[in-house]
Amino acid sequence: MSAVTIDSTRCKGCELCCRVCPQGVLRVAKQINTKGYFPAEVGDGTLCMGCCMCAVVCPDVAIEVRVHGVHYDFLGQ
Amino acid sequence: MTGGEVVFSRPESLRRTPTHYCPGCTHGTAHRLVAEVLDELGIRERTVGVAPVGCAVFAYNYFNCDFLEAAHGRAPAFATGVKRVRPELIVFTYQGDGDLASIGLAEILHAANRGEKFTVVFVNNAIYGMTGGQMAPTTLPGQVTTTCPGGRDVEQVGYPLRVAELLATLRTPGYIARGSLHGPEAIVASKRLVRRAFEHQVAGTCFGLVELLSTCPTNWGLTPMAACQWVVDRMIPYYPLGELKRPESATGQVAS
C-alpha cells in the first residue's frame, strides 16, 4: 500500500494534483488553510498506487509519497 | 501511514521556504527540477546560481546553494565572471522571458556565442508576470495582455521570439533544448533535458540552455488547469519541444 502526504500549510490549492491523479485519490478540502487557500486533501487513500504524478506536478513541493509493498513504476523510472 | 519507503520528497537543494509564486505557477516545478538535478549529480556544495529580475527574483531564498542576484537581464554576464574566475564551480542562471529574451538578449546571445560553460534555465511563460501581465517578446500572436488588449498584432510588433532556435543557429557548440511543464510526462521529459544540460557543464563540454514552457495562470486569466491546457494548445505548436542542438552537431545547423 502507498500513501501521499499533503502539507496543507504549503498547498496553494491549484488543484493540479487532483487533475492528474489516475485513481481519484485527491480532492479539494472544505476548510481553508492558514494562507487562505482551499488545499488539496487525500480522499480514499487506500486507492493510492504510489505513482507520484501528484508530487511531480505540485509546484509547491507540498506532497510526499511513500510506498510499501507492490507499487507501479512511474513511466519506467 | 508512516511506514514504507519514501519515493518522493523535497530535494535537499530546495529550502523549505514557501515560495511567493501564484497558485499553479510552474516556476516552483522548474525550481524543483533544478534542485533534483543538483542533488542527483552531487554538485550542490559547489554550485552558484544567478537569480534574475522577474518573478524568480527571490530564487536565492528557495535554493539551498550559493546565489547571486543579477541586474536585469545580466545574469549571463554575472555567470560568465564566476565561471571564468572559478572554473571548478558549477554555475547556472535562472531567467524568465522578460529577463532573458527582452532586456538581456545581448548578454545571452554573446554568452552562448562565446561558449561560456555554464547552464541557463530559461522559463518562458509568454508574458511579463511580475510587472502585471504586459506583452513580452515571447507573447503569442493574438494573445491578450495589458499592453496589447486587442491581442498581439504581428504587423506592428512582429512575431514571438524563439530564443532556443535563435541560439541553436550559432556555430559555437552548445546544448540547447526546450521542454514544457504542463503535465507529469512533460515534467519528467524536461527534467531529463535539465539534467543533460548540467551534465555537459560538469563534463566541461559546452554552454547549455534549457527553455521550459511555463504557465502564468494569474496574468493569462485562466485557472491553473486551463493554463496547462493552453500551453498544449497554443504554446507547444509555436515552440516545439525537444533537443534543438547538441554539442556534437556543431555545424551551425539545427539538429532534428
Contacts between the chains, C-beta under 8 A, distances in Angstrom:
chain1	res1	chain2	res2	distance
A	1	B	1	6.8
A	1	B	4	7.7
A	2	B	4	7.1
A	3	B	1	4.1
A	3	B	4	6.8
A	10	B	18	5.7
A	12	B	22	7.7
A	12	B	23	3.7
A	12	B	24	7.4
A	13	B	23	5.7
A	14	B	23	4.2
A	14	B	24	3.4
A	14	B	217	7.7
A	14	B	224	4.1
A	15	B	24	7.8
A	15	B	223	7.8
A	15	B	224	6.5
A	15	B	225	6.3
A	16	B	24	6.2
A	16	B	224	5.6
A	16	B	225	6.7
A	16	B	228	7.1
A	19	B	225	5.3
A	20	B	183	6.7
A	20	B	184	5.6
A	37	B	23	6.5
A	45	B	1	7.6
A	50	B	7	6.3
A	52	B	7	6.2
A	52	B	8	4.7
A	53	B	184	4.5
A	55	B	8	4.1
A	56	B	8	7.6
A	56	B	184	4.6
A	56	B	187	5.3
A	56	B	188	6.7
A	57	B	29	7.0
A	57	B	183	6.7
A	57	B	184	5.5
A	57	B	187	6.5
A	58	B	28	7.7
A	58	B	29	7.7
A	59	B	19	7.7
A	59	B	21	6.7
A	59	B	24	6.7
A	59	B	25	5.9
A	59	B	26	5.6
A	59	B	27	6.9
A	59	B	28	3.3
A	59	B	29	4.8
A	59	B	32	7.9
A	60	B	18	7.2
A	60	B	19	6.4
A	60	B	21	7.9
A	60	B	28	5.2
A	61	B	10	5.0
A	61	B	14	6.4
A	61	B	28	6.7
A	61	B	32	5.5
A	63	B	8	7.1
A	64	B	6	6.5
A	64	B	8	6.3
A	64	B	9	4.7
A	64	B	10	7.6
A	65	B	6	7.3
A	65	B	7	5.2
A	65	B	8	4.0
A	65	B	9	7.7
A	66	B	1	6.7
A	66	B	2	7.9
A	66	B	3	7.5
A	66	B	4	4.0
A	66	B	5	6.4
A	66	B	6	5.3
A	66	B	7	6.7
A	67	B	4	5.5
A	67	B	5	5.7
A	67	B	7	5.1
A	68	B	1	7.0
A	68	B	3	5.6
A	68	B	4	3.1
A	68	B	5	7.0
A	69	B	4	7.8
A	71	B	7	7.9
A	74	B	188	7.9
A	75	B	184	7.9
A	75	B	185	6.5
A	75	B	188	5.7
A	77	B	188	7.2
